Amino acid sequence: MRYSVSGGVVCLGETMAVLVPAEPGPVRAARTWTRAIGGAESNVAVHLARLGVRSRWVGAVGDDAFGGAVLDAVGGAGVDVTGVRVDPDRPTGLYVKEADAAGSPVRYYRRGSAASAMGPEVLDRLDLDGVALVHVSGITAALSDSCLALLRAIVARPRDVLVSFDLNWRPALWRDRDPSVLRELADAADIVLTGSDEAQLVWGTGDPARLRRLLPGPGTLVVKQGEHGATLAEGGTTTFQPALKVEVVEPVGAGDAFAAGYLAAHLAGEPPARRLRAGHLQAAAALLTREDVGDPLPGQVTTPLLDADPETWAAAHLRRRR
């Protein structure tokens, strides 16, 4: 899929270095680790770039090797990283995936990170000329008081640029913070994306109709309902599109992929059903790979499916290449 969009997208948030054990066995015995990068907002920016949408990631990294790796990876994917601040005093955030047979707990080392020091002053250097949308998530609100103030400033700006907000619930980040602010931020955005499961945990319901009553402010509300599909509420009407059947290789990153596919189609002026299908197709591409951001599906797959009749869509089953 490629989209023709007149304005670009700014994705704002923290991107960290990620360490994953590179050998089997107990995590505490691992001697070698694989270094990657991870950040919801920069993932969206990379997906958008691959869909043909001009994207810029804005954040902060430390003046260290991890920060350099983050800039190389995101910038190398075609995303503008000129708005990223390199902090000479604070480190790049880090998280460690302690994957083993019992599960995959994630340990964050981001307190005092360069990104946690971001505040409303970021808006002073944020050039929004030619920008159609600013994309943020609830993750940033949990990083520090100044980051929460930054998000509040973004949603309070005069609405010459759309704001999209992805709930992106990370309970480990909210242990000593009040998550009630997430409703305030979501209700002040133009486009809200949330999973029904995370909305249930944060707001007490994952039902699209109840969520719409809870969040009357956004012009568009998208509720992802896992393997069942997604519902879009907009202008007093709702649209549901079932998810595609996919051979899941790795579920991590599918939410960011869906957000990018949906937002690209939204900015291109596509009707609701096609926007949801674009999200599902981009999520499918992520599910078919172990990478956080996989390559988009080829046009010979996406183009027929975007306009397929309901029976053809329901019968489609996407599998990874052997």
C-alpha positions as a printed Julia matrix, in Angstrom:
322×3 Matrix{Float64}:
   0.0     0.0    0.0
   1.13    3.52  -0.79
  -0.81    6.64   0.09
  -0.83   10.14  -1.34
  -1.08   12.53   1.61
  -0.61   16.27   1.27
   0.83   16.82   4.76
   3.37   14.97   6.84
   3.05   13.35  10.25
   5.05   14.1   13.4
   5.32   11.2   15.87
   6.47   12.3   19.32
   7.68   10.02  22.1
  10.56    8.01  23.54
  12.53    5.39  21.64
  14.89    3.17  23.61
  17.59    0.63  23.09
  16.37   -2.96  23.6
  18.43   -5.9   24.81
  17.23   -9.48  24.19
  19.08  -12.68  25.18
  20.82  -14.08  22.1
  21.07  -17.63  23.42
  18.65  -20.2   24.86
  18.47  -21.06  28.52
  17.88  -19.13  31.75
  18.1   -15.38  31.32
  20.46  -14.94  34.25
  22.95  -17.23  32.51
  22.93  -15.35  29.19
  26.35  -14.07  28.18
  25.4   -12.61  24.8
  22.56  -10.23  24.01
  21.08   -8.81  20.83
  20.62   -5.05  20.68
  17.6    -3.6   18.91
  15.52   -0.45  19.36
  11.94    0.0   20.5
   9.49    2.88  20.62
   5.78    2.95  19.81
   5.81    6.38  18.2
   8.94    5.82  16.12
   7.49    2.46  15.03
   4.46    4.32  13.7
   6.75    6.81  11.95
   8.68    4.0   10.23
   5.47    2.28   9.11
   4.17    5.58   7.74
   7.39    6.17   5.8
   7.06    2.72   4.23
   3.5     3.57   3.25
   4.69    6.65   1.4
   3.75    9.22   4.06
   6.33   11.84   5.06
   7.03   11.21   8.72
   9.17   12.78  11.4
  10.04   11.35  14.79
  10.6    13.88  17.61
  12.08   12.79  20.91
  15.32   12.83  22.86
  18.25   10.43  23.22
  21.46   10.51  25.18
  24.82   11.42  23.72
  25.82    7.77  23.87
  26.16    4.68  21.69
  22.54    3.63  22.29
  21.32    7.06  21.23
  23.39    6.88  18.07
  21.98    3.45  17.29
  18.42    4.75  17.71
  19.03    7.67  15.36
  20.72    5.43  12.79
  17.9     2.89  12.83
  14.96    5.3   12.69
  16.62    7.7   10.27
  17.81    4.8    8.12
  14.19    3.73   7.69
  13.35    6.98   5.91
  12.08    8.96   8.9
  13.17   12.57   9.5
  15.03   12.61  12.84
  16.28   16.2   12.73
  13.87   17.11  15.54
  15.44   14.68  18.01
  17.42   16.3   20.81
  20.72   14.69  21.79
  21.0    15.27  25.53
  24.61   15.65  26.75
  23.73   14.86  30.38
  21.02   12.17  30.4
  21.19    8.65  28.95
  19.14    6.95  26.28
  16.36    4.84  27.78
  16.83    1.07  27.86
  14.61   -1.94  28.28
  15.49   -5.59  28.56
  13.31   -8.46  27.38
  13.92  -11.35  29.72
  12.37  -13.89  27.37
  12.23  -17.48  28.62
   9.83  -20.43  28.74
   7.88  -18.9   31.63
   7.09  -15.71  29.74
   8.68  -12.5   28.5
   8.81   -9.89  31.26
  10.15   -6.49  30.26
  12.42   -4.49  32.56
  12.51   -0.74  31.95
  15.56    1.4   32.68
  14.18    4.75  31.61
  13.87    6.79  34.82
  15.97    9.92  34.29
  16.35    9.21  30.58
  16.85   11.95  28.02
  13.26   11.58  26.81
  11.82   11.82  30.33
  13.18   15.39  30.48
  11.05   16.54  27.55
   8.51   19.23  28.38
   6.3    21.89  26.78
   9.39   23.67  25.48
   9.58   20.97  22.79
   6.7    22.77  21.08
   8.87   25.88  20.71
  11.18   24.01  18.32
   8.51   21.86  16.68
   8.1    23.08  13.11
   4.58   22.15  12.03
   4.64   23.75   8.59
   3.35   21.19   6.12
   2.3    18.84   8.92
  -1.18   17.29   8.82
  -1.11   15.35  12.09
   0.82   14.95  15.35
   0.75   11.43  16.78
   1.32   10.76  20.5
   0.57    8.0   22.97
  -0.2     7.44  26.63
   3.32    6.1   27.18
   4.78    9.6   27.13
   2.34   10.82  29.78
   3.77    8.28  32.23
   7.43    9.23  31.84
   7.49   12.37  34.01
   5.51   15.41  35.06
   7.18   17.45  32.32
   6.25   14.86  29.67
   2.64   14.94  30.84
   2.73   18.73  30.6
   4.05   18.38  27.04
   1.12   16.17  26.02
  -1.34   18.54  27.66
   0.2    21.41  25.7
  -0.08   19.46  22.44
  -3.78   18.67  22.83
  -4.47   22.23  24.02
  -2.98   23.84  20.88
  -5.29   25.59  18.39
  -6.46   22.85  16.04
  -4.68   23.76  12.81
  -3.05   20.3   12.95
  -4.86   17.08  13.88
  -3.75   15.17  16.98
  -4.01   11.4   17.24
  -3.68    9.63  20.59
  -2.99    5.92  21.04
  -3.71    4.7   24.57
  -0.77    2.24  24.55
  -1.33    1.11  28.14
   1.9     0.07  29.89
   0.97   -0.77  33.5
   4.6    -0.95  34.64
   4.96    2.77  33.89
   1.97    3.8   35.99
   2.81    2.19  39.35
   3.48    5.54  40.99
   1.42    7.78  38.71
  -2.3     8.5   38.27
  -3.61    7.03  34.99
  -6.85    9.05  35.18
  -5.09   11.7   33.08
  -5.3     9.32  30.09
  -9.03    9.97  29.73
  -8.39   13.73  29.79
  -5.77   13.45  27.05
  -7.78   11.06  24.89
 -10.92   13.18  25.07
  -8.98   16.24  23.9
  -7.53   14.52  20.8
  -9.03   14.37  17.31
  -8.38   10.68  16.65
  -8.15    8.08  19.43
  -6.95    4.52  19.0
  -7.23    1.92  21.74
  -7.41   -1.8   22.18
 -10.6    -3.04  23.8
  -8.57   -5.06  26.32
  -6.45   -2.12  27.46
  -9.46    0.18  27.56
 -11.17   -2.32  29.85
  -8.22   -2.13  32.24
  -7.88    1.65  32.18
 -11.45    2.89  31.72
 -13.51   -0.08  32.89
 -14.98   -0.93  29.49
 -13.8    -2.16  26.11
 -17.2    -1.84  24.47
 -17.06    0.67  21.56
 -20.46    2.21  22.33
 -19.63    2.73  26.0
 -16.21    4.09  25.14
 -17.82    6.55  22.77
 -20.0     7.84  25.59
 -16.94    8.02  27.84
 -14.95    9.91  25.17
 -17.34   12.24  23.32
 -14.62   14.71  22.34
 -12.62   13.02  19.55
 -14.03   13.22  16.05
 -12.87    9.64  15.48
 -12.6     6.72  17.89
 -11.05    3.43  16.77
 -11.37    0.4   19.04
  -9.19   -2.58  18.15
 -10.83   -5.82  19.19
  -7.95   -8.23  18.72
  -8.49  -11.16  16.39
 -12.17  -10.22  16.06
 -11.66   -6.92  14.23
 -11.94   -3.19  14.85
 -14.76   -0.67  15.23
 -14.68    2.97  14.13
 -17.06    5.52  15.66
 -17.34    8.79  13.78
 -20.06   11.32  13.08
 -22.72    9.4   14.95
 -22.16    6.19  13.0
 -20.08    3.08  13.64
 -18.25    0.81  11.21
 -16.91   -2.65  12.02
 -14.36   -4.58   9.98
 -13.33   -8.11  10.95
  -9.64   -8.84  11.3
  -7.8   -10.91   8.73
  -6.81  -14.48   9.45
  -3.03  -14.38   9.86
  -0.36  -16.94  10.64
   1.08  -15.14  13.66
   4.86  -15.29  13.93
   5.24  -12.59  16.62
   2.46  -10.33  17.98
   4.72   -7.49  19.14
   4.34   -4.34  17.06
   0.95   -5.11  15.51
  -0.76   -2.25  17.35
   1.69    0.34  16.06
   1.37   -1.1   12.57
  -2.42   -0.89  12.7
  -2.2     2.73  13.87
   0.06    3.68  10.95
  -2.07    1.9    8.35
  -5.23    3.49   9.72
  -3.73    6.99   9.97
  -2.28    6.89   6.45
  -5.69    5.95   5.03
  -7.45    8.53   7.22
  -5.19   11.34   5.98
  -5.68   10.15   2.4
  -9.43   10.68   2.81
 -10.42    7.02   2.58
 -13.89    5.96   3.81
 -14.18    4.25   7.22
 -14.21    0.62   6.02
 -11.09    1.1    3.9
  -9.31    2.87   6.77
  -9.94   -0.09   9.06
  -8.86   -2.55   6.38
  -5.67   -0.56   5.85
  -4.98   -0.89   9.57
  -5.66   -4.63   9.51
  -3.4    -5.15   6.5
  -0.5    -3.25   8.05
  -0.97   -5.12  11.33
  -0.91   -8.4    9.38
   2.47   -7.47   7.93
   3.81   -7.01  11.48
   2.28  -10.28  12.67
   4.03  -12.17   9.88
   7.52  -11.21  11.08
   9.61  -11.26  14.25
  10.61   -7.64  13.64
   8.79   -4.8   15.4
   8.4    -3.17  11.98
   8.17   -5.56   9.05
   7.95   -4.71   5.38
   4.46   -3.82   4.1
   2.55   -6.51   2.26
   3.0    -6.38  -1.54
   0.49   -4.46  -3.62
  -0.78   -7.59  -5.32
  -2.04   -8.67  -1.88
  -3.31   -5.39  -0.44
  -4.96   -3.79  -3.47
  -7.51   -6.57  -4.1
  -8.24   -6.96  -0.39
  -8.93   -3.27   0.24
 -11.94   -3.4   -2.1
 -12.85   -7.06  -1.68
 -16.41   -8.07  -0.92
 -17.05   -9.2    2.69
 -16.93  -12.89   1.77
 -13.54  -12.6    0.04
 -12.13  -10.57   2.93
 -13.38  -13.11   5.46
 -11.92  -16.01   3.47
  -8.44  -14.48   3.14
  -5.7   -16.18   5.19
  -2.26  -14.57   5.13
   0.77  -16.78   5.75
   4.46  -16.03   5.97
   6.68  -16.85   3.03
   8.45  -20.17   3.39
